[in-house]
Amino acid sequence: MIKKTLITLISLSAIVLGGGAVWLSYQLYQNKFVTLDPQLKEVSGIEFDKRGRLWAINDSGDGPFLYQVDDKGKVQRRVQVANAKNIDWEDMTQNEFGHFFLGDFGNNDNLRRWLTIYKIENPIDIKSDETNAEIIKFTYKELWEQPLTPERKNFDLEAFVEYRHQLYLFTKNRTQPFDGKTNLYRIGNHAGNYEAQFIASFQTCTTAEKLCWVTSAAMSPDRKKLVLLDSTHLWLFENWQGDNFFSGTIDKINLGLVTQKEAVTFYDNDTLVITDEEFNGIGRNVYVIKLTQQQRVRVSDGSKAL
C-alpha cells in the first residue's frame, strides 16, 4: 500500500515543484509524505524490504525493536531482536539479499571501544514477533591509541551501508576544534570481530558541527549511488573507483529545511525517503524526494579525492 501512495506523491511532486530558488526554503516540507507514529519520535534508521514495506528503528531509549510502518505513518508490527540490546542504535542498511543490518554504534563521547552491528534475516521471512541476529563486533585501532585528545575524537558513528559483501562506516565527527571530516572505514558483513580499516576522508563543512554531522547513509538498489545525510544537505556520490566512495563525482543537494534529520534510504534508484526526529514539537516526519528534481552543486568532478 505504501508503494502505490509513494508513486502517487512522486508524480504530484513532479507537477507541483519546479526549478528556481523561490520554493527552496519550502522544498522539503512540500515533499512531506506523512507524520510518523509517536512510537517513532526518535527514528534513527529506515529501510524498505523486498515487498516495498517501510521498517524503522529508534535510537537509545527504546528496546531492541524493529517497526513496520504503513502509509499513514502508523506502526503495524513490532519485531524484537531477542539476543540484542539497544545501547545506541543509529542506522540501518541491507544487502542485496534483503538481510537487514542494525547499527548499535553510537559513540557520542568516543568511550565505547567495541561497537556492534546486528544482522537479521530478510524481514519478509520473519513469521513471528521475535527474531535472532548474527552479531558483528568491531573496533578502531586508532581509538586505542592514548591519549584520545579532542582533535582526534572522530569515532562516533551514525551512518553505514553494505556494498559488495562488506560494510562501510561513515563517522560522525566530534573533534575539537571541529574539522568537518567524516572518515570512511570498512569491515566484514558477517558474524565476527573486526578491526575497521580506514579508507578515506571527506569534509562536509565546518560552519557549525550540528549542521555538518553525517547522520545516515544509503546505497541505491543498483549500487551506483551513495548518499550521506546531514541536517541541511544530501551529499551524492557517484562514479567512484573501487570502494573509495569519495573518489568519484560529488554533488551537494540543499534540502531547504533545518531539522534533526537522522535517517535516509532509497525507495528506487532515483527516489529517496528521509525522516527527522521530533524536537520541540517539530519533525517526526517522512519526506520523499526524487534526485532528478533536485538542484545540485558539484563539489568534485572525480579528478581528485577530497
Buried (B, 14 or more C-beta within 10 A) or exposed (E): EBBEBBBEBBEEBEEEBEEEEEBBEEBBEBBBBBBBBEBBBBBBBBBBBEEBBBBBBBBBEBEBBBBBBBBEBBBEBEBBBEEBEBBBBBBBBBBEEBBBBBBBBBBEEBEBEEBBBBBBBBBEEBEEEEBEBBBBEBBBEBBEEEEBEEEBBBBBBBBBBBBEEBBBBBBBBBBEEBBBBBBBBBBBBEEEEBEBBBBBBBBBBBEEBEBBBBBBBBBBEEEEBBBBBBBBBBBBBBEBEEBBBBBBBBBBBBBBBBBBBBBBBBBBEBBBBBBBBBEEEEBBBBBBBBBEBBBBEEBBEBEEBE
